[in-house]
C-alpha cells in the first residue's frame, strides 16, 4: 500500500537517506513523503524516524489507488 505522509518544514535532500525509497516534495512550509509501505511495522518505523528527527507530523494518508511507476514514482491508477 502507498502512503502520503506530511510533516512541517521543508526538508532538504540530506533527509533523503532517512526515507530511502520514498519521494520527498517540499512546498509551502511542509514536506510530503510518498511511497510504498509494506506493512504496519514499516509504517511505524517511518513514523518513529519522523519523531526521532524532531519533525512535526501533519497527516498520514493511505493511498489505495496508487501504484509503482517507472523509476519508483508513485502515480494514480486508472481503476
Phi and psi in radians as a Rosetta constraint file:
Dihedral C 1 N 2 CA 2 C 2 CIRCULARHARMONIC -1.653 0.35
Dihedral N 2 CA 2 C 2 N 3 CIRCULARHARMONIC 2.592 0.35
Dihedral C 2 N 3 CA 3 C 3 CIRCULARHARMONIC -2.283 0.35
Dihedral N 3 CA 3 C 3 N 4 CIRCULARHARMONIC 2.631 0.35
Dihedral C 3 N 4 CA 4 C 4 CIRCULARHARMONIC -2.039 0.35
Dihedral N 4 CA 4 C 4 N 5 CIRCULARHARMONIC 2.074 0.35
Dihedral C 4 N 5 CA 5 C 5 CIRCULARHARMONIC -2.067 0.35
Dihedral N 5 CA 5 C 5 N 6 CIRCULARHARMONIC 2.239 0.35
Dihedral C 5 N 6 CA 6 C 6 CIRCULARHARMONIC -2.014 0.35
Dihedral N 6 CA 6 C 6 N 7 CIRCULARHARMONIC 2.316 0.35
Dihedral C 6 N 7 CA 7 C 7 CIRCULARHARMONIC -2.188 0.35
Dihedral N 7 CA 7 C 7 N 8 CIRCULARHARMONIC 2.720 0.35
Dihedral C 7 N 8 CA 8 C 8 CIRCULARHARMONIC -1.269 0.35
Dihedral N 8 CA 8 C 8 N 9 CIRCULARHARMONIC 2.517 0.35
Dihedral C 8 N 9 CA 9 C 9 CIRCULARHARMONIC 1.718 0.35
Dihedral N 9 CA 9 C 9 N 10 CIRCULARHARMONIC 2.617 0.35
Dihedral C 9 N 10 CA 10 C 10 CIRCULARHARMONIC -1.724 0.35
Dihedral N 10 CA 10 C 10 N 11 CIRCULARHARMONIC 1.771 0.35
Dihedral C 10 N 11 CA 11 C 11 CIRCULARHARMONIC -1.300 0.35
Dihedral N 11 CA 11 C 11 N 12 CIRCULARHARMONIC 2.493 0.35
Dihedral C 11 N 12 CA 12 C 12 CIRCULARHARMONIC -1.636 0.35
Dihedral N 12 CA 12 C 12 N 13 CIRCULARHARMONIC 3.085 0.35
Dihedral C 12 N 13 CA 13 C 13 CIRCULARHARMONIC -1.042 0.35
Dihedral N 13 CA 13 C 13 N 14 CIRCULARHARMONIC -0.368 0.35
Dihedral C 13 N 14 CA 14 C 14 CIRCULARHARMONIC -1.150 0.35
Dihedral N 14 CA 14 C 14 N 15 CIRCULARHARMONIC -0.311 0.35
Dihedral C 14 N 15 CA 15 C 15 CIRCULARHARMONIC -1.529 0.35
Dihedral N 15 CA 15 C 15 N 16 CIRCULARHARMONIC -0.127 0.35
Dihedral C 15 N 16 CA 16 C 16 CIRCULARHARMONIC -1.006 0.35
Dihedral N 16 CA 16 C 16 N 17 CIRCULARHARMONIC -0.667 0.35
Dihedral C 16 N 17 CA 17 C 17 CIRCULARHARMONIC -1.109 0.35
Dihedral N 17 CA 17 C 17 N 18 CIRCULARHARMONIC -0.515 0.35
Dihedral C 17 N 18 CA 18 C 18 CIRCULARHARMONIC -1.269 0.35
Dihedral N 18 CA 18 C 18 N 19 CIRCULARHARMONIC -0.371 0.35
Dihedral C 18 N 19 CA 19 C 19 CIRCULARHARMONIC -2.216 0.35
Dihedral N 19 CA 19 C 19 N 20 CIRCULARHARMONIC 0.868 0.35
Dihedral C 19 N 20 CA 20 C 20 CIRCULARHARMONIC -0.968 0.35
Dihedral N 20 CA 20 C 20 N 21 CIRCULARHARMONIC 2.323 0.35
Dihedral C 20 N 21 CA 21 C 21 CIRCULARHARMONIC 1.506 0.35
Dihedral N 21 CA 21 C 21 N 22 CIRCULARHARMONIC -0.057 0.35
Dihedral C 21 N 22 CA 22 C 22 CIRCULARHARMONIC -1.884 0.35
Dihedral N 22 CA 22 C 22 N 23 CIRCULARHARMONIC 2.692 0.35
Dihedral C 22 N 23 CA 23 C 23 CIRCULARHARMONIC -1.701 0.35
Dihedral N 23 CA 23 C 23 N 24 CIRCULARHARMONIC 2.244 0.35
Dihedral C 23 N 24 CA 24 C 24 CIRCULARHARMONIC -1.913 0.35
Dihedral N 24 CA 24 C 24 N 25 CIRCULARHARMONIC 2.262 0.35
Dihedral C 24 N 25 CA 25 C 25 CIRCULARHARMONIC -2.292 0.35
Dihedral N 25 CA 25 C 25 N 26 CIRCULARHARMONIC 2.046 0.35
Dihedral C 25 N 26 CA 26 C 26 CIRCULARHARMONIC -1.756 0.35
Dihedral N 26 CA 26 C 26 N 27 CIRCULARHARMONIC 2.313 0.35
Dihedral C 26 N 27 CA 27 C 27 CIRCULARHARMONIC -2.889 0.35
Dihedral N 27 CA 27 C 27 N 28 CIRCULARHARMONIC 2.413 0.35
Dihedral C 27 N 28 CA 28 C 28 CIRCULARHARMONIC 0.937 0.35
Dihedral N 28 CA 28 C 28 N 29 CIRCULARHARMONIC 0.723 0.35
Dihedral C 28 N 29 CA 29 C 29 CIRCULARHARMONIC 1.402 0.35
Dihedral N 29 CA 29 C 29 N 30 CIRCULARHARMONIC 0.131 0.35
Dihedral C 29 N 30 CA 30 C 30 CIRCULARHARMONIC -2.348 0.35
Dihedral N 30 CA 30 C 30 N 31 CIRCULARHARMONIC 2.771 0.35
Dihedral C 30 N 31 CA 31 C 31 CIRCULARHARMONIC -2.151 0.35
Dihedral N 31 CA 31 C 31 N 32 CIRCULARHARMONIC 2.304 0.35
Dihedral C 31 N 32 CA 32 C 32 CIRCULARHARMONIC -1.779 0.35
Dihedral N 32 CA 32 C 32 N 33 CIRCULARHARMONIC 2.211 0.35
Dihedral C 32 N 33 CA 33 C 33 CIRCULARHARMONIC -1.930 0.35
Dihedral N 33 CA 33 C 33 N 34 CIRCULARHARMONIC 2.062 0.35
Dihedral C 33 N 34 CA 34 C 34 CIRCULARHARMONIC -2.202 0.35
Dihedral N 34 CA 34 C 34 N 35 CIRCULARHARMONIC 2.409 0.35
Dihedral C 34 N 35 CA 35 C 35 CIRCULARHARMONIC 2.978 0.35
Dihedral N 35 CA 35 C 35 N 36 CIRCULARHARMONIC 3.132 0.35
Dihedral C 35 N 36 CA 36 C 36 CIRCULARHARMONIC -1.416 0.35
Dihedral N 36 CA 36 C 36 N 37 CIRCULARHARMONIC 2.335 0.35
Dihedral C 36 N 37 CA 37 C 37 CIRCULARHARMONIC -2.070 0.35
Dihedral N 37 CA 37 C 37 N 38 CIRCULARHARMONIC 2.110 0.35
Dihedral C 37 N 38 CA 38 C 38 CIRCULARHARMONIC -1.360 0.35
Dihedral N 38 CA 38 C 38 N 39 CIRCULARHARMONIC -0.520 0.35
Dihedral C 38 N 39 CA 39 C 39 CIRCULARHARMONIC -2.842 0.35
Dihedral N 39 CA 39 C 39 N 40 CIRCULARHARMONIC 3.119 0.35
Dihedral C 39 N 40 CA 40 C 40 CIRCULARHARMONIC -1.106 0.35
Dihedral N 40 CA 40 C 40 N 41 CIRCULARHARMONIC -0.617 0.35
Dihedral C 40 N 41 CA 41 C 41 CIRCULARHARMONIC -1.078 0.35
Dihedral N 41 CA 41 C 41 N 42 CIRCULARHARMONIC -0.734 0.35
Dihedral C 41 N 42 CA 42 C 42 CIRCULARHARMONIC -1.093 0.35
Dihedral N 42 CA 42 C 42 N 43 CIRCULARHARMONIC -0.785 0.35
Dihedral C 42 N 43 CA 43 C 43 CIRCULARHARMONIC -1.055 0.35
Dihedral N 43 CA 43 C 43 N 44 CIRCULARHARMONIC -0.803 0.35
Dihedral C 43 N 44 CA 44 C 44 CIRCULARHARMONIC -1.100 0.35
Dihedral N 44 CA 44 C 44 N 45 CIRCULARHARMONIC -0.624 0.35
Dihedral C 44 N 45 CA 45 C 45 CIRCULARHARMONIC -1.102 0.35
Dihedral N 45 CA 45 C 45 N 46 CIRCULARHARMONIC -0.731 0.35
Dihedral C 45 N 46 CA 46 C 46 CIRCULARHARMONIC -1.118 0.35
Dihedral N 46 CA 46 C 46 N 47 CIRCULARHARMONIC -0.791 0.35
Dihedral C 46 N 47 CA 47 C 47 CIRCULARHARMONIC -1.132 0.35
Dihedral N 47 CA 47 C 47 N 48 CIRCULARHARMONIC -0.658 0.35
Dihedral C 47 N 48 CA 48 C 48 CIRCULARHARMONIC -1.141 0.35
Dihedral N 48 CA 48 C 48 N 49 CIRCULARHARMONIC -0.652 0.35
Dihedral C 48 N 49 CA 49 C 49 CIRCULARHARMONIC -1.126 0.35
Dihedral N 49 CA 49 C 49 N 50 CIRCULARHARMONIC -0.739 0.35
Dihedral C 49 N 50 CA 50 C 50 CIRCULARHARMONIC -1.031 0.35
Dihedral N 50 CA 50 C 50 N 51 CIRCULARHARMONIC -0.817 0.35
Dihedral C 50 N 51 CA 51 C 51 CIRCULARHARMONIC -1.104 0.35
Dihedral N 51 CA 51 C 51 N 52 CIRCULARHARMONIC -0.773 0.35
Dihedral C 51 N 52 CA 52 C 52 CIRCULARHARMONIC -1.093 0.35
Dihedral N 52 CA 52 C 52 N 53 CIRCULARHARMONIC -0.500 0.35
Dihedral C 52 N 53 CA 53 C 53 CIRCULARHARMONIC -1.468 0.35
Dihedral N 53 CA 53 C 53 N 54 CIRCULARHARMONIC -0.025 0.35
Dihedral C 53 N 54 CA 54 C 54 CIRCULARHARMONIC 1.343 0.35
Dihedral N 54 CA 54 C 54 N 55 CIRCULARHARMONIC 0.358 0.35
Dihedral C 54 N 55 CA 55 C 55 CIRCULARHARMONIC -1.520 0.35
Dihedral N 55 CA 55 C 55 N 56 CIRCULARHARMONIC 2.618 0.35
Dihedral C 55 N 56 CA 56 C 56 CIRCULARHARMONIC -1.691 0.35
Dihedral N 56 CA 56 C 56 N 57 CIRCULARHARMONIC 2.159 0.35
Dihedral C 56 N 57 CA 57 C 57 CIRCULARHARMONIC -1.359 0.35
Dihedral N 57 CA 57 C 57 N 58 CIRCULARHARMONIC 2.299 0.35
Dihedral C 57 N 58 CA 58 C 58 CIRCULARHARMONIC -1.737 0.35
Dihedral N 58 CA 58 C 58 N 59 CIRCULARHARMONIC -0.875 0.35
Dihedral C 58 N 59 CA 59 C 59 CIRCULARHARMONIC -2.788 0.35
Dihedral N 59 CA 59 C 59 N 60 CIRCULARHARMONIC 2.764 0.35
Dihedral C 59 N 60 CA 60 C 60 CIRCULARHARMONIC -2.331 0.35
Dihedral N 60 CA 60 C 60 N 61 CIRCULARHARMONIC 2.204 0.35
Dihedral C 60 N 61 CA 61 C 61 CIRCULARHARMONIC -2.365 0.35
Dihedral N 61 CA 61 C 61 N 62 CIRCULARHARMONIC 2.197 0.35
Dihedral C 61 N 62 CA 62 C 62 CIRCULARHARMONIC -1.319 0.35
Dihedral N 62 CA 62 C 62 N 63 CIRCULARHARMONIC 2.442 0.35
Dihedral C 62 N 63 CA 63 C 63 CIRCULARHARMONIC -2.085 0.35
Dihedral N 63 CA 63 C 63 N 64 CIRCULARHARMONIC 1.368 0.35
Dihedral C 63 N 64 CA 64 C 64 CIRCULARHARMONIC -1.136 0.35
Dihedral N 64 CA 64 C 64 N 65 CIRCULARHARMONIC -0.318 0.35
Dihedral C 64 N 65 CA 65 C 65 CIRCULARHARMONIC -1.790 0.35
Dihedral N 65 CA 65 C 65 N 66 CIRCULARHARMONIC 0.333 0.35
Dihedral C 65 N 66 CA 66 C 66 CIRCULARHARMONIC -1.773 0.35
Dihedral N 66 CA 66 C 66 N 67 CIRCULARHARMONIC 2.601 0.35
Dihedral C 66 N 67 CA 67 C 67 CIRCULARHARMONIC -2.297 0.35
Dihedral N 67 CA 67 C 67 N 68 CIRCULARHARMONIC 2.887 0.35
Dihedral C 67 N 68 CA 68 C 68 CIRCULARHARMONIC -1.452 0.35
Dihedral N 68 CA 68 C 68 N 69 CIRCULARHARMONIC 2.116 0.35
Dihedral C 68 N 69 CA 69 C 69 CIRCULARHARMONIC -1.677 0.35
Dihedral N 69 CA 69 C 69 N 70 CIRCULARHARMONIC -3.022 0.35
Dihedral C 69 N 70 CA 70 C 70 CIRCULARHARMONIC -1.109 0.35
Dihedral N 70 CA 70 C 70 N 71 CIRCULARHARMONIC 2.499 0.35
Dihedral C 70 N 71 CA 71 C 71 CIRCULARHARMONIC 1.265 0.35
Dihedral N 71 CA 71 C 71 N 72 CIRCULARHARMONIC 0.242 0.35
Dihedral C 71 N 72 CA 72 C 72 CIRCULARHARMONIC 1.444 0.35
Dihedral N 72 CA 72 C 72 N 73 CIRCULARHARMONIC 0.099 0.35
Dihedral C 72 N 73 CA 73 C 73 CIRCULARHARMONIC -1.383 0.35
Dihedral N 73 CA 73 C 73 N 74 CIRCULARHARMONIC 2.465 0.35
Dihedral C 73 N 74 CA 74 C 74 CIRCULARHARMONIC -1.470 0.35
Dihedral N 74 CA 74 C 74 N 75 CIRCULARHARMONIC 2.503 0.35
Dihedral C 74 N 75 CA 75 C 75 CIRCULARHARMONIC -2.581 0.35
Dihedral N 75 CA 75 C 75 N 76 CIRCULARHARMONIC 2.740 0.35
Dihedral C 75 N 76 CA 76 C 76 CIRCULARHARMONIC -1.281 0.35
Dihedral N 76 CA 76 C 76 N 77 CIRCULARHARMONIC 2.381 0.35
Dihedral C 76 N 77 CA 77 C 77 CIRCULARHARMONIC -1.523 0.35
Dihedral N 77 CA 77 C 77 N 78 CIRCULARHARMONIC 2.802 0.35
Dihedral C 77 N 78 CA 78 C 78 CIRCULARHARMONIC -1.828 0.35
Dihedral N 78 CA 78 C 78 N 79 CIRCULARHARMONIC 0.906 0.35
